Amino acid sequence: MNTVKSSANAGQLARGLAALHLDLDEDAQQRLLTYLALLQKWNRVYNLTAIREAGKWVSHHLLDSLSVLAHLPVGSVVDVGTGAGLPGIPLAIAEPQRRVVLLDSNHKKGAFLQQVVIECGLRNCQVHIGRAEEWQPASIFDGAISRAFSDLAGFVEATRYLVGEGGWLAAMKGVHPDEELAQLPAGVTVEKVQPLEVPGLRAARHLVLLRRNARS
């Protein structure tokens, strides 16, 4: 990434963080920019993002991912169908105390994610390559998040081995997902559907927060 573009990204990121009322130190901001530089480099070969205009990556990737921070419950989280590491990598950088696992079935994307974890020094972040529906981890997670994985019903089903009773599921959506909410399976409760304001992104964004019910 050239110096001019890097400087522009840094300025856009700083302004976006201020708009989101997020106080990330210089080290965290530099890690986010390092992640973007790696994404740009690897995207030429592995097609990691459909957004071709690099000028949109700060808003559409970093700030979009970070916009959920104020609304997520505490605890470990698995990012299901993380793809290029979104939202999991920005979350892991912003909250180094939170354990984050990036889950994707694509081995090439997995190789990219491993490289990001190494180069960004993310000690709280791990990568698991495989299908969500088939993975039964040694210990379950407090919650799961997805950005572009499936509809809500599919997300609930895919995480049945990953998040136990009382755990939370956070799904990032565009417009208010009325139809998906109406088709939710039994066993989960809708805690809230939170509208999100993402600096630089002129599109509707919502976070759907679900809770797995305890068995009676």
N, C-alpha and C positions, 0 to 999 in steps of 0.2 A: 504494500500500500504506500503510495507516495505521500510526501510530507503535507502537501496542500490538502489532500483528501482526508488524511488522518487528523489534521487540525480542524477541518470542518466537522468531522464526526465527533471530535472531542467537544466542540462548542455546542453542537446539537444535543449531545448526550447530557451535558451539564445543564442546559436550559430545560430539557425534558425532565430531568430528575428534580429540578427545582419546582416545576409545574406539578409534579406528582408528590411533592413534599417528602422526597426521599433524600436522606442525608448519607450518601455513600462517600467514603474517603477516597483520596487520590489513588490509592493502590487498587481498590475495587473498580474504579472507573477505568484504570489502565488495563485491568484484566478483561473487562468488557470489550474494550477496543482491540485487545490482542485476540480475543475470540472472533470479533468481526473480521480482522485481518486473516485469520486462519480460514474462516468461512469463505472469504473471497478467493483465497488461494485454492482451496480444495473444490470449490464449486465449479471451477473450470473443467474439472475431470468427472466429478461425481454427481453433479446436478443436485445439490443439496437443497436449494431453494428455488421456487418458481418466480420469485421477484428478481427481475434482471437489473433494475436500477439500484445501484449500490447506495445512492443517496437516500433511498427509502429504508435501508436496513436498520438504521438507528430507531426510527419510529415504528416500523412494522414488525421488527424482531425484538430489539432490546426493550424499548419502552412499552410495547404491547405486553411482553412477558412480565415486566416489573410492575405493571399497573394492578396486578392481582395481589401484590404483597400485603397490603393493608387489610385484606379480607380473608387471608388464609389462616386456618387454625394452626396451632403449633404442632411440632412433631415431625417425624421422618416422613418422607414423601417419595413415591415412585412416579416418574414422568412416563406415562404409557404412550407408546408410539411417538417417541420424542423426535424422531427424524434427525434434523440438524442440531438437536439439543435445545429445543424450544418447547416450553419455557424453562426447562430444568437447569440449563447452564447459567442463565442470568440469575435465577433464584439461588443457585448454589454460591455464586459469586457475592450476591447481595447479603446472604444470610449464612456465613461460614459455620455457624453453630448448628445449622439444620442438616441432617443427613439426607442426601438426595441420590436416588438411583435413576439412571437414564436407561429406559427399556425400549429396545427396537429389534425387529426381526431381521433387518437388513445388515449384512456383514460389512459392506463398504461404509455405510453410515456409522456402524460400530467402530470401525478403524479410525474414522475421523473423530468420533467422540473420545476415544481413548487418547488420541493425540492432544485434543483440547484439554483434557483433564491433566495431562502431563505438563504441557507448556504453560497452562494457566495456574499450575500448582494447586489444584482443587482437592485438598485432602479429605473433604467431606463428601466427595462425589465419586460414584462408581458407575460402571457401565455393565449392563447385562444384555447379551444378544439372544433373542428368542421371542417366541410368541407369548403374549400376556396370558392367554387362556391356558397355556400349558405349563407355565412356571409356578412352582410351589416353593417359595423361598423358605429358608430355615426359620426365619422370623417374619411375621407380617408387618406391614407398615401402618403408621397412624393415619395416613391418607394417600390418595392418588390424585394426579392431575393430568389433564389431557388438553391439547390445543387444537388438534385437527385429526383426532383418532377415529371417531365414529359418532353415531347418534348416541343419545343418552342411554337408551336401553342397552345398546351394545357395549358401552363403557361400563355400565353396572355389571353386566354379565362377564366381561373380560377381566374384571378385577376381583372376582369372587374368591380367589385364592390369595389375593394380595393384601386386602384390607378386611379386617374382621369386624365383629359387632361393635357398634358405636363409632367406628371409623368414618372418616369423611372422604367425599369424592368431589373434586372441583373440576368442572368442565368449562373451558373457555369457548364462547360462542359469539357469533355475529349478532344478527337481529334476535329479538326475544323469541326463544324456541318453543312457542305455544304447543305446536303439534307434538314435538318430542316429549315435552312435559306431560302431555295427556296420555302418552304411551309408555310411561315409566312402569316397570314391573313392580310387583309387591316386594316388600322388604327394605325399601328406602323411603326416606322422608325428605321433602324439599325444605331446606332451611332458609334459603333466600335466593333470589335472582337479582344480582347486583349489576346495575348499569356501570360501565367503565368509561372514563374519559382518557383517551390516549393522546398525548401531545403529538401533533403532526399527522395523525391518522384520522381522516375524515370519513369515518364509517362507524356504524353501530357496533358496539362491543358489550357483551354481558358475561358475567361469571355466574354459573349455576353451582350452588353448593348443596350437596346432598349428604345425608347421614344414613349409614346402615343401621337398621333397627335391631335391637336386642331381641333374641328369640324368647317368646313367652313360655 
